[in-house]
Amino acid sequence: MHGYTAEKSSHLKRLRRIEGQVRGLQRMVEEDKYCIDILTQVSAATKALQSFSLELLDEHLAHCVVEAAQRGGPEAEEKVREASDAIARLVRS
């Protein structure tokens, strides 16, 4: 079981909202909307994805990493490295 499983329906709902935002962006470009209005919506979609990714990361740390750390050994080291790499990717984006 993954750390996000308990919140799966909530996550899917959020992702569908984000998908709607992106489709809205496509419509705005098709309809030749004002650049600043499009950029405002890009910012909103970006923030929504960032918020989702931070929540997912928090769940991963609280569930997957903690469980691996309790067991110890190479799996714990691997989970910590994975989490560290994921955090680095989020910081760069």
Buried (B, 14 or more C-beta within 10 A) or exposed (E): EEBBEEBEEEBEEBEEEBEEBBEBBEEBEEEEBEEEEBEEBBEBBEEBBEEBBEBBBEBBBEBBBBBBBEEEEEEBEEBBEBBEEBEEEEEEE
